[in-house]
């Protein structure tokens, strides 16, 4: 089918005829299964109407469904222009159609047009459409990741950079280059220090570039120029700089391509006779750690006898080279000594060249001596960042007060049991601009490893969740049933299949299938009794599926938010059978947490009193999902809502304030009652599989013990909001 048949032709000149002619053609084409031509005729119908408000509501709804289906069905890039014209044309006639606004924004977001998508989500959210409000949050988090807020709220980091930059300017540096300017803090420090200074800043993020420009204009800074691209794209500099400033470092130091950027600056940007770089150097440290809590995030550590998962190696597939963790908040056993393994001189162009050269062996092998018996699960790394000869900031977890950076944790493929005084030999290396470690001294004897998605690992390691589902299955006497299991790991399905049920598991990640097939083999499960369906094909498959007897749906996302999957009317009618879980209760509590503010709202007093908050906090959002453990103060009783009846969309109850304080968040979690037996209930409060979500109050509220504060819940189209 060519493009003209696949997308509506919008904007072509048409002969003026009676509107009903096009309406009848739209109905005819839809009945023939040609949604594309149906939309085209609907558009012509609206163009021939004297007033689009004369279009019947039923026809508006029908057109909306056609457009939503079109956007979901067409993925080809060559169809983008016509699809976008279709959305725009419909919105010209119905600018407040929240379904089209939201769908168009989703379409734009999927194609990387985050800023444009943001505007359409905002328009739909302004009309009170909850799905658009939720989607808007994902756009905000994509445009400005939460670590930007943590950086700007780290007063010690900011003051250290300010002191180093002012010293450099006072020593005679006048022409300054800011690499990776972000919202412009370092340029502000330099530009406001002296009118004689000339600052050139580079920022490739369109969003941050716009924010920085607004901030600079607010200060009328004529001596700061801002360029909307990566500094590495520059091939010629007319006027060399005598000071390079940058803060493009992550927990692993090099993760934001700082080596390439600084090397490029040394090649093109500097006055070689006299120049300074802030930071001047860095010193990196590594140690071997034992942490059962941390290793549970990437490795299966439990024993699920019911499926024969004993002495089996299951680890996360395609994991990042390292995780970022606040080791100070974890119970960690430091099994080995801590050693420095690399000193980076950012003035040394030759060293930087060696570090960014593939397969370069410029970092020496090293040895760590074990201080005691233990198990090394991971390597932990941190660094000292020397801004100049006197000013240093450190990510050392033992005594640093720098909180914007976490420590880098490199999970080993297999844990290593060690004895006191045993030697661990390592080979640090730089690959694709990131630090990696090879273990040279200890080889694993693991014969078979299974790699799975992160969700499978966290599910299997949540012993309370696993045992609750085991109890659910034990309650079934008759297992000659057809079961559909939508969970991230089909434990319910596997256990029911062992008892004779026919199971259909809807999976997300094909990586998990190797483990699933192994489980089927060791549990003697036949392939015709346990069928796997990819989630993208579930609608088509369900049409031909005999009505099931039991459906197990996962109503909560692993980030702690509500997860009611919406199906078509036809599929919903087929799934009208026994449904698990039976009931879901939402638990909510008023809290105060500095962590919420640090991660979501800039405080100008921490950002050197520059006026940054009003610009950055437009991207704050109203929720913080995916919370594990975090410091907070409980300020109220727990309020419980039975949200099992999906027809009820609005709830509200009073929370009793238990102590004086300032409420800036509402923490919530879920209690899941699987069966009619109330004792078979699982709470996500302390779950390792499900994290928690917290609503962030726009305006924190001062409360006193004995006060009452209403907590509201609303639901719409599979989404839930607590406020």
VOTORDO-804609 format. One record per residue: x, y, z of N, C-alpha, C in turn; residue in three letters. Coordinates in steps of 0.1 Angstrom, whole numbers, plus 5000, padded with zeros to 4 digits. Each point is the difference from the previous one (the first is absolute). Layout:
XYZXYZXYZALA/...
END
This chain:
500949885000499150125000500950125000UNK/499850104991500950124999499550105011UNK/500850105001499850105011498650074998UNK/499650034988498750074998498849925006UNK/500249865000498949925005500149985015UNK/501350025006500249975014499750125009UNK/500150124994499750125009499050094993UNK/499350085007499050094994500750114993UNK/499450044989500550124992499350125005UNK/500750085008499450115007500550134993UNK/499150094998500350134994499950024985UNK/499649894994499850014985498750084997UNK/500050074989498950084996498849914996UNK/498850025006498849924997498950094995UNK/499249944992498850084995499050015011UNK/499450125002499150025010498749924997UNK/499649915009498849934999499349995013UNK/498849945000499349995013500849925010UNK/500150035012500849935010499649855001UNK/498749974999499549875002500649904990UNK/500450054988500649924990501349945006UNK/500850085006501349955006499749915012UNK/499050045008499749925012499649854996UNK/499149994989499649874996501249924994UNK/500950074993501249944995500949955011UNK/500150085011500849965012499549875006UNK/498650005001499449885006500349874991UNK/499950034987500149894991501549945000UNK/500950095000501449965000500449935013UNK/499450055011500249935013499549865000UNK/498849994995499349864999500849914991UNK/500850064990500849924991501449975007UNK/500250055012501349985007501150094995UNK/499750114993501050094996499950135008UNK/500749995012499950115009500750134995UNK/501049984991500750114995499150094992UNK/499249944990499150084992498850055008UNK/499749925011498950055009500450135006UNK/501250015005500550125007500050124989UNK/500549964989500150114989498650064997UNK/499049915000498750054997499450075011UNK/500349965012499650075012500550155000UNK/501350014997500650134999499350094990UNK/499749944988499350084990498650035004UNK/499449925008498650025006500150135009UNK/501050005009500150115009500350134993UNK/500949994989500350124992498850064993UNK/499049924997498850044993498950045009UNK/500249985013499050045010500150155003UNK/498950065001500150155003500650025014UNK/499849915010500550015013500349865005UNK/501349975003500349865004499349965013UNK/499550095007499249965012498749944997UNK/499650014987498849934995500249854999UNK/501349955000500349864999499549935012UNK/499249894998499449935012501149945008UNK/499749995013501049955010500449864996UNK/499049914996500349874996501049994988UNK/499950104991501050004989501350055005UNK/500150095009501250055006500849885006UNK/499249925008500649895007500549904990UNK/499249974990500549904990501250054992UNK/500150134997501250054993501249995010UNK/499850035012501150005010500649855000UNK/499149915001500449865000500849964988UNK/499650054988500749974987501450065001UNK/500150125004501350075001500949935010UNK/499549975011500849935010500649874995UNK/499149924993500549884994501050024989UNK/499850114992501050034990501450035005UNK/500050085011501350045005500749885006UNK/499349915006500649885006500449904989UNK/499450004989500349894990501150044991UNK/500250134997501050044990501350045007UNK/501049924997501450025006501050054989UNK/499649984987501050044990500350145000UNK/501350034999500550145000499450094989UNK/499949934988499550084989498650055001UNK/499349945010498650045002499850115010UNK/501150045007500050095011499350144996UNK/500450064989499450134996498549994999UNK/499549904993498649994998499249975013UNK/500649925008499449975013499950125009UNK/501150085000500050125008499050114994UNK/499950004987499050104994498649955004UNK/499849875001498749955004499650045014UNK/501049995009499750045014499850155001UNK/500850084993499950145001498650054994UNK/499649944989498750034994498949975009UNK/500049895006498949965010500050105011UNK/501250045005500150095012499650144996UNK/500150044987499650134996498550015001UNK/499349894998498550005002499649975014UNK/500849925007499649975014501250025009UNK/500450125003501250035007500049955015UNK/498949975005499949955014499749855001UNK/500249934989499849855000501249945007UNK/499849975013501149955008500649874995UNK/499249914994500549884996500950024988UNK/499750084991500850034988501350085005UNK/499850105009501250075005501049905006UNK/499549925009500849905007500749904990UNK/499249954990500549914991501150064991UNK/499850124996500950074991501350025008UNK/499950045013501250025008500849875002UNK/499249895002500749875001500849974987UNK/499350024989500649984987501350084998UNK/499950135004501250094999501149955010UNK/499649965012501049965010500749884995UNK/499349904994500649884995501050034989UNK/500050124994500950034989501050105005UNK/500150025013501150085006499750155000UNK/498850044996499650145000499450045014UNK/500950005010499550015014499450145003UNK/500750104995499550145003498750024994UNK/499849964987498750024993498949915007UNK/500449885004499049915007499650075013UNK/500950065007499750065013498850104998UNK/500150084990498950104998498649944998UNK/499949894993498749934997499649935013UNK/500949945007499649945013499550105010UNK/500650125000499650115009498650044996UNK/499750014987498750044996498949905005UNK/500349884998499049895005499950005015UNK/501250015007499950005014499350125006UNK/500050124993499350125004498549984999UNK/499649904992498649974999499549895010UNK/501049975009499749905011500149864996UNK/500749974989500249864995501249945007UNK/499749905009501049955009501149924992UNK/499749924990501149934993501050104994UNK/499550114995501050104994500950065011UNK/499450025012500750055011501149915004UNK/499749875000501049895004501150004989UNK/499650004987500950004989500950125000UNK/499550115004500850125001501249995010UNK/499749925011501149985009501249934994UNK/499749904991501149934993500750094991UNK/499350094994500750104991501050095009UNK/499550045011500850095008501249935005UNK/499949875004501149925005501049974989UNK/499549994987500949984989500750134996UNK/499350115001500750134996501050045011UNK/499749995012500950045011500049885010UNK/501049914999500149895010500250065014UNK/499549925010500050055013501450035006UNK/501149944994501350035006500450154998UNK/499450074990500350144998499650085013UNK/498949965006499550075012501049975011UNK/500449875001500949975011501350084999UNK/500550014988501250084998499950155004UNK/498950064996499850145003499750025015UNK/499549905006499850015015501149965009UNK/501249974993501149965008500950135003UNK/499750065011500750135004501549985000UNK/500549895006501449985001500750004986UNK/499449924991500650004987500050134993UNK/498850075001499950134994501050105005UNK/500150015014500950095006501549974996UNK/500349874999501449964996500350054986UNK/499149984991500250054986500150155000UNK/499150075007500150145001501350055004UNK/500549945011501350055006501149974989UNK/500149894994501049974990499950094988UNK/498850034995499950084988500450155004UNK/499650055011500350135004501650015002UNK/500649905005501550015002500650014986UNK/499549924990500649994987499850144993UNK/498950065002499750134994500950115006UNK/500249995013500850105007501549984997UNK/500449884995501449984996500250054986UNK/499050054993500250054987499249944988UNK/499349895003499249934989498850094997UNK/499850034987499050094995499149934990UNK/500549914992499249944989499749865004UNK/498849975003499649885007499049914991UNK/500349875000499149914992499349915010UNK/498749995000499249915009499549894991UNK/500549875003499649894992498949925007UNK/498949984993498949935006499350095011UNK/499650124995499650105010498749975008UNK/499249904995498849985007499150125001UNK/499550045011499250125001500850125002UNK/501449995000500850115000500750055013UNK/500049915010500550055013501450045000UNK/500949924994501450044999500250134992UNK/499350014989500150124992499550125008UNK/499049995009499550105008501150045010UNK/500649905006501150035010501150094993UNK/500449964988501050074993499650134995UNK/498850014994499550124994499750115009UNK/499649965012499650115010501250035009UNK/501149934998501250035009500750134995UNK/500050024987500750124994499450034987UNK/499850134997499550044987501149994989UNK/501349985004501049994991500149864994UNK/499349915007500049854995499149984988UNK/500549924991499249964989499849855001UNK/498749955000499749865002499349954988UNK/500549884995499349934989499549875006UNK/498849974999499449885006499449914989UNK/500149875002499549904990499049915008UNK/498849984994499049915006499249944989UNK/500149874998499349944989498549975002UNK/499649995013498649975003499250134997UNK/499049994991499150114996499350065012UNK/499649915009499250055012500950085009UNK/501249945004500950075009500650134993UNK/500249994987500550124993499050125001UNK/498749964999498950105001500050065014UNK/500149915010499950045014501250105003UNK/501249954996501250085002499950144994UNK/499550014988499850124993499150105008UNK/498949945005499050085007500750055013UNK/500849925007500750045012501050114997UNK/500849984989501050104997499350144996UNK/498949994993499350124997499550075012UNK/499649925010499550065013501050085007UNK/501349974997501150075007500650104990UNK/499550014988500550094990501549984997UNK/500449885000501449974998500450014986UNK/500750114997500550034986501349934997UNK/500649955011501449944998499949845000UNK/498849954998499849854999499349974987UNK/500649924992499449954988499749855001UNK/498949964995499649865002499749934986UNK/500649884998499949934988499249875001UNK/499049984992499149885002500649874993UNK/501249965004500549884994501149955009UNK/500549884998501149945007501350064996UNK/500850035010501350074997500949924991UNK/499849865000500849924991499750024985UNK/498850064998499750034986500750124994UNK/500750075008500750124996501349964993UNK/500350054989501249964993501150124999UNK/499550125003500950114999499750115011UNK/501050045007499750115010500850124996UNK/499350114998500750134996500950055011UNK/499550005012500750065011500249905011UNK/501349965003500249895010499650055014UNK/499749905009499650035014501149975009UNK/500050075011501049985010499549935013UNK/498649975000499449925010498949914995UNK/500249875002498949904997499449965013UNK/498650015000499349955012499049894995UNK/499949905008499049904996499649925013UNK/498849954999499549905011499149904993UNK/500749924991499249894993500549875005UNK/499849975013500449885006498949935007UNK/500049874999499049925007500649925011UNK/499349905006500549935011501349924996UNK/500149964988501249934995501050104994UNK/499850125002500950124996499950024985UNK/500349904992500150024985498849984992UNK/498849975007498849954993499450104990UNK/500350135002499450104991501050054989UNK/500949914996501050034990500950125003UNK/500350015013500950115004501449994994UNK/500549884998501449984995500150064986UNK/499049964991500050044986499850155000UNK/499150065008499850145000501250085004UNK/500649965011501250085005501249984990UNK/500149884994501149984990499850094988UNK/498750014996499750084988500350155004UNK/499650045012500350145004501550035000UNK/500849915005501450025000500650014986UNK/499349944990500550004986499650134993UNK/498950065004499550114992499750135008UNK/499849995012499450125007501050085008UNK/501249955003500850075010501150094994UNK/500450095009501350084997501149925007UNK/500849934992501049915005501050065009UNK/500250134999501050065009499650015014UNK/498750035002499550015014498549975000UNK/499749905007498549965001499849925013UNK/498850005004499649915012498849924996UNK/499849895007498949914998499449975014UNK/498750025001499349965012498949904997UNK/500249875005501049965010501449974994UNK/501050005008501449984995500349854999UNK/499549925009500349865000499049925008UNK/500249875000499149915007500749885005UNK/499749945011500649885006498949905002UNK/500149884995499049905000500449895010UNK/499049955007500249895010499049894998UNK/500549885004499149884999500249915012UNK/498949935003500149905011499049894998UNK/500249885006499149894998499050005012UNK/498749984996499050015011499149885000UNK/499449975012499049905001498750065004UNK/499049984992498750065003498949914994UNK/499349935009498949914995498950084994UNK/499750125006498950094995500350054986UNK/501250044998500350054987500149894989UNK/500549895003500249894990498649954997UNK/499050015009498749954996499350084989UNK/500650124997499450084989500449944986UNK/501149935000500549954987500149854999UNK/500049935011500149855001498949935008UNK/499649894996499149925007500749945012UNK/499550025012500849965012499249905009UNK/498749984996499149925009500049854995UNK/499149925006499849864996498649974999UNK/499549994988498649974997499849854997UNK/499849935011500049854999498849954992UNK/498950085001498749964993500249994985UNK/501050074994500349994986501449934997UNK/500649965010501349934998501150104998UNK/499850135004501050104997501050015012UNK/500849905001501049995011501449984993UNK/501050075006501350004995500050034985UNK/499450114996499950044986500450144999UNK/500750034990500650144998499050074990UNK/499450115006499250094992500450145002UNK/500350074990500550145002499450094989UNK/500050135003499450094991500750014987UNK/499350004989500550014986500250154997UNK/501050024992500350144994499950115011UNK/500649975011500050105010501050114997UNK/499950125006500950104998501449965006UNK/501150074995501349965006500150025015UNK/499250105005500050015015498750075004UNK/499649985012498950065006500550125009UNK/499150095003500450115009499249985013UNK/500850005011499449975013500650095010UNK/499150055010500650065012500449905010UNK/501349965000500449895008499950035015UNK/499950135003499950045014498649955006UNK/499049994991498749965004499849855000UNK/501049924996499949864999500949935011UNK/499649875003500849925009501149944991UNK/501250055001501149954991501149945009UNK/500549894995501349955006501150024991UNK/501050085004501150034991501049895002UNK/500049904991500849885001501550034997UNK/500350084991501450034996500450135005UNK/501350034998500550135002499550094989UNK/500150135002499750104990501350054994UNK/500150004986501250054994499650104989UNK/500950104998499950084988500649924988UNK/499350014989500549934988500350094988UNK/499650135001500250084988500050155005UNK/501050074995500150145002499950074986UNK/499050084998499750064987500450155001UNK/501050044992500450144999499350064988UNK/499050095002499250054989500850104992UNK/501250045004500950084992500849924990UNK/500149875003500849914992499349944988UNK/500250074989499349964988500449864995UNK/501349965002500549874997499349895008UNK/499850025013499449905008498549994996UNK/499350114998498649994996499949934987UNK/500950024990500049934988500149855002UNK/500949965009500249865003498749945006UNK/499450085009498849955007498849984990UNK/499950084989498949994991500349914988UNK/501249954999500449924989499649855003UNK/499249944991499549865002501249915002UNK/499749905009501049895003501450065005UNK/499950125005501350065006500249935014UNK/501249975003500349945013500750105009UNK/499450125001500750115007499749995015UNK/499049925004499849985014500549875005UNK/500950005010500749885005499049915007UNK/500449874999499349905008500350035015UNK/499149955009500150035014499649885009UNK/500450015012499749895010499350075012UNK/499049935005499350045012500249885010UNK/500450035013500249905010498750005008UNK/499549885003498849985008500350025014UNK/499250085007500250045014499449895009UNK/499049924995499349905008499449904991UNK/499549895005499249914993498750064995UNK/499549964988498750054996499849964985UNK/499050064995499649984986500050144993UNK/500850004989500050134992498949994990UNK/499050085002498850014990500350104989UNK/500750115004500250114991501250085003UNK/500450084991501050105002499450145001UNK/500450085010499550135002501150104996UNK/499650104993501050104995499550145004UNK/501050095003499750145003501250084996UNK/499950135001501150094995500150135008UNK/501350055000500250145004500250084988UNK/499350115000500050104988500750125005UNK/501350024995500850115004499750124991UNK/499250105005499750114991501250094997UNK/500950015010501350064998501049945010UNK/501150075003501049945009499549995015UNK/499050085003499550015014498649955002UNK/499250014990498549975002499749864995UNK/499549915008499649874996498649965005UNK/499349944991498749945004500149854998UNK/499349935008500249855000498749935001UNK/499949884994498849925001500349885010UNK/501050015008500349905010498849985009UNK/499549875001498849985008500250005015UNK/501350015004500350005015499850135006UNK/500650114993500050135007499650114991UNK/499549984988499750114991498650065003UNK/499950134999498750065002499550054986UNK/500649954989499550024987498949894997UNK/498850054997498849914999499549994986UNK/500550084991499449994986500549884993UNK/501149955003500649884994499849885009UNK/499649894994500049875008501449934997UNK/500149885004501249924997499749904989UNK/501049974992499749904989500249865006UNK/499149914997500049865004500149914988UNK/501149934999500249914989499649855005UNK/498949954996499649875005500849894992UNK/500649915008500749894993499049904994UNK/500449934990499149904993499849895010UNK/501049965008499849905010500750055013UNK/499349985012500650045012501349925003UNK/501050065007501349935002500249985015UNK/499949885005500349975014501650025003UNK/500350075010501450035003500449985014UNK/501349985003500549995013500950125004UNK/500150025012500950115005501449994994UNK/500550114995501450014994500049944985UNK/498949954995500049964986500150124991UNK/500649984988500250114991498949994989UNK/499450124997499150014989500750094989UNK/500249944989500750074989499050054990UNK/500250134997499150074991500750064988UNK/499350024989500550074989499050114997UNK/500250135004499250114997500250034985UNK/498950044993500250054986498950104997UNK/500350084990499050104995499549954987UNK/498749974999499349964988498850094997UNK/500050054988499050104996499850115010UNK/501150055005499950115009499649965014UNK/499949885003499549955014501049915006UNK/500150005013500949915007499449865002UNK/500849904997499649865003501149935007UNK/499749895006501049925007499949854996UNK/501149944997500149864998500649945012UNK/499449895005500649925011501049904994UNK/501250015004501149914994500349885009UNK/499750015013500549905009499049895004UNK/498750024997499049905004499149974988UNK/500049874997499149964989498849925006UNK/498950034994498749935004499949864994UNK/499549915008499849864995498549984997UNK/499350114998498649994997499849944986UNK/499249894999499849934987498950054992UNK/499050075006498950054992499450125006UNK/500050114993499450135005498850044991UNK/499050045007498850054993500050165002UNK/499850074989499950145000498550044998UNK/499550095009498650034999499950155002UNK/498750054998499750145003500150035015UNK/500250135003500150045014498849975008UNK/498850004993498849985007499949855005UNK/500549914992500049865005500849985012UNK/501250065000500949995011499450055013UNK/499450124999499450065012498849925005UNK/499249954991498949915003500549885008UNK/500949934995500549875006500650035013UNK/500650115002500750035013499150065011UNK/498750034996499150055010499349885006UNK/500649955011499549875006498650015005UNK/499650115005498650025005499049994989UNK/500350064989499150004988499949864995UNK/501249934999500049864994499249915009UNK/500250015013499349905009498550045001UNK/499650124998498650045000499349934988UNK/500750004988499449944988500049855002UNK/501049945006499949865003498849965008UNK/499750085010498849985008498750014992UNK/500050104990498850014992499849874992UNK/501149954994499849884992499649885008UNK/500549995012499749895009498550005004UNK/499350114998498650015003499149954989UNK/500649964988499249954989499949845001UNK/498849955001499849865000499949944986UNK/499250074991499849964986501050094992UNK/500949944993501050074992499849974985UNK/499049944997499749974985499450134994UNK/500850104999499550134997500950074989UNK/499450094993500850094991500350135007UNK/501350035001500650115007500750094991UNK/499850135002500850114993500750075011UNK/501450004999500850075010500850114993UNK/499750135005500650124995501250045008UNK/500449935010501050055009501450004993UNK/500950085006501450014994500749865001UNK/499749935010500549865001498849915003UNK/499749904991498849925001500049895011UNK/500450045012500049905011498749935002UNK/498950095000498749945002499749904988UNK/500350044988499849924988500849875001UNK/501250005004500949885000499449905011UNK/499750065012499549915010498649944997UNK/499250084993498749944996500249904989UNK/500950024991500349914989500549865006UNK/500850015010500549885007498849915005UNK/498950075003498849935005499049974990UNK/500450034987499149954989499350114992UNK/500250135004499350104993500750034986UNK/499250064991500650054987500250155002UNK/501350044998500350145003500550074988UNK/499650134999500450094990500750125008UNK/501350014997500850115007500350114990UNK/499650125003500250124992501450065004UNK/501049994992501350055004500450134993UNK/500950075006500550134994501449984994UNK/500849935006501449994996500449864995UNK/500449994988500349874994501349945007UNK/500850085006501249955007499649905011UNK/498850015006499649925011499649864995UNK/499849984987499549874996500949885002UNK/501350034999501049895003499849945014UNK/499950085009499749965014498749935001UNK/499050054994498649945000500149864994UNK/500649984989500149874994500849905009UNK/501050055007500749925009499149955012UNK/499250095005499149975011499049904995UNK/499550014988499149904994500649874999UNK/501349994996500749884998500249935014UNK/500550075010500249935013498849975007UNK/498850064996498849975007499049924991UNK/500649954989499249914991498750064995UNK/500150134996498850074995500049994985UNK/498949964994499949994985499850144994UNK/500550024988499950134993498650034996UNK/499149894998498750034996499150035013UNK/500649985012499250045012500550135006UNK/501150054995500550135004500450084988UNK/499250104996500250084988500450145003UNK/501050054993500550135002499550094989UNK/499550125004499450104991500850135002UNK/500650064989500650135002498950105002UNK/500350105009499050105004499550084988UNK/500950024990499650084988499049924991UNK/499949875002499049924992498849955008UNK/499950055012499049955009498650024995UNK/499750124995498650034995499749904988UNK/500949984991499749914989499849855005UNK/500949965009499949865005498749985008UNK/499750105008498849985009498749984992UNK/499950054988498849984992499749854997UNK/501149924999499849864997500149915012UNK/500350065012500249935012498649965006UNK/499949885004498849965007499950085013UNK/498850045005499950085012500749935012UNK/500950075007500749945011499249985012UNK/500549925010499349995013500550095010UNK/501350034999500750095010500950094993UNK/500050135004500950104994500750075012UNK/501449994999500850075010500750124994UNK/499550125004500650124995500850075010UNK/501150064996500950075009499550155000UNK/499450045011499450135000500950115005UNK/501249975003501050105005501349994992UNK/500550114995501350014994501149985010UNK/501249964995501149985009500550135006UNK/499650124994500450135005499150045011UNK/498949925003499150035011498850084996UNK/499850014987498850074996498949904995UNK/498850054998498849924996500249954986UNK/499649884997500349944987498849924994UNK/498850065000498849944994500150004985UNK/500349884994500149994986498650014993UNK/499950094990498750024993500049914988UNK/498949924998499949924988498850054992UNK/499949954988498850034992498749945006UNK/498950054996498749955006499949854997UNK/500449964988499949864997500849915009UNK/501350055003500949925008499550005015UNK/499650125004499450015014498949905002UNK/499149994991498949915001500449855001UNK/501149974993500549865000500749975013UNK/500650115007500749975012499150025012UNK/498750004998499050005012499949865006UNK/500949985009500049875007500650025014UNK/500549905007500650025013501350084998UNK/500150115007501150094999500850015012UNK/501349994999501050025011500850124997UNK/500250085010499649995014498550045002UNK/499449965011498650035003499850145004UNK/500950055008499950145005501350075001UNK/500050134998501250085001499750125009UNK/500850025010499950125009501150094999UNK/499750134998501150105000500250055014UNK/501250015004500450065013500750134998UNK/499650105007500750134998500350065014UNK/501150095000500450065012500750134997UNK/499850105009500650134998501449995006UNK/501050064992501449995004500750144998UNK/501150015006501050114996501349934997UNK/500650044988501249954996500950104992UNK/501250035006500950094993500449944986UNK/500149875000500449934988499150034988UNK/498750015002499050034990500350134994UNK/500350105008500350144995501450004993UNK/501049935005501350004994499949954986UNK/499249894998499949944987499150064990UNK/499150095005499050054991499850155000UNK/500650085009499850145000501350075003UNK/500450094992501250085002499850105011UNK/500950015010499950105010501150104997UNK/499750124997500950114996501150025011UNK/499649995012501050025011501149904999UNK/499849884995501049904998500850014987UNK/499450084991500650024987500650144999UNK/500750045011500750125002499250134998UNK/498749985003499050114999499850064986UNK/500449924990499650044986498549974998UNK/499450074992498549984997499849894990UNK/500149885004500049884992498749935002UNK/499550005012498849915004498850034991UNK/499750124998498750034992500049944986UNK/501249984995500149954986500149845001UNK/500849955009500249855001498849945005UNK/499350065010498949945007498749984991UNK/500050064988499049974991500049854996UNK/501149945002500249864996500049905013UNK/499550065011500049925012499149885000UNK/498850014995499049895000499349995014UNK/499149915000499149995013500249865006UNK/500949924995500249875006501549965000UNK/500449925009501349935000499749855001UNK/500149934989499849865000501349925003UNK/499949875001501249915000500850035013UNK/499450035011500750025012500349875007UNK/501249985004500449895009499950055014UNK/501149985007500050065014500550154998UNK/499450095007500450145000499750065014UNK/500750105004499850065013498750094999UNK/499149985010498850085000499549995015UNK/499250105003499350005013498549984998UNK/499549905007498549985000499350105008UNK/498950064994499350115006498549965002UNK/499649884996498549975002499849855001UNK/498849975003499649865000499949954986UNK/499949874998499949944987498550004996UNK/499750054988498650004995499849894990UNK/499049925001499849894991498850024991UNK/500149974987499050014991499849874992UNK/498849955000499749884992499850044986UNK/500949984991499950044986499749894991UNK/499449895005499849884993498950024989UNK/499050085003498950024991500550104990UNK/500349954988500550094989499150104994UNK/498749995004499050094996500050135008UNK/500649995012500150125009501250084996UNK/499950124997501150084995500550115009UNK/499350025011500450115009499849965015UNK/501150025008500049965014500650125008UNK/499650015012500650105009499849965014UNK/501050025009499949985014500950095008UNK/499750015013500950095008501149925005UNK/501250065000501249945007500150085013UNK/500249925011500250075013501550035002UNK/500350135002501450045002500549965013UNK/501149935001500549945012501150085007UNK/500650104993501050085006500150144992UNK/500550105006500250134994501149984989UNK/499850084989501049994990499550074987UNK/500849984989499750054987499849894990UNK/498849984995499749904991500450044986UNK/501049934993500350034987499849884990UNK/499549895006499849884992498949915005UNK/499449924991499149895004500649874995UNK/500449925009500649874997498949904998UNK/500049924990498949904999500649874994UNK/499349895004500349864996498849925000UNK/500149874997498849924998500049875009UNK/498849965004499849875006499249924990UNK/500549894996499349924990499549875006UNK/498649995000499449885005499649914989UNK/500749894999499949914988498749925000UNK/499549965011498849915000499050065010UNK/498949935002499050045010500649995014UNK/501049925002500649995013500950125002UNK/499650085010500750135003501449985005UNK/500349885004501449985005501049984989UNK/499549974988500949994988500150144994UNK/500750085006500250144996501450045000UNK/500450074989501450044999500150155000UNK/501050055007500250155001501250044992UNK/499950104992501250054993500950105008UNK/499650025012500750105008501549975001UNK/500349885004501449965001500549904990UNK/499350004988500349914990501350044993UNK/500749904995501250024992499750004985UNK/498849954997499649994986499250134996UNK/499150045009499250124998500650115008UNK/500450114994500450125007498850095004UNK/500250125005498950085004500050134992UNK/498950075000499850124994499650115010UNK/500450124998499650115009499550124992UNK/498950055004499550124994500850125007UNK/500350104991500850115005499050125000UNK/499850065012499150115001500650134994UNK/499250074992500450124994500450105011UNK/499150015010500350095011500049925013UNK/501149985006500149935013499050065010UNK/499549925009498950055009500549985015UNK/499950105007500349995015498949945007UNK/500349895008498949945007500449985015UNK/499049985008500249985015499349875004UNK/500649945010499449875005498550025003UNK/499249914995498550015002499350064988UNK/500750064991499450054988499549884991UNK/499150044991499649904990500350064986UNK/500449914991500450054987499449894990UNK/499250054990499449914991501049954989UNK/500049874998500849944989499049954990UNK/500150054987499149974989500749894991UNK/499149924994500549914989499050014989UNK/500550024987499249994989500649904990UNK/499149944992500549904990499450044986UNK/500749964990499550034986500849924990UNK/499349914992500749934989501249935005UNK/500049935011501149925004501150075008UNK/499750135003501050085007499450045014UNK/500950035009499550045014500850115005UNK/499450095007500750125005499650025015UNK/501050025008499850025015500450155002UNK/499150075007500450145003499350055012UNK/
END
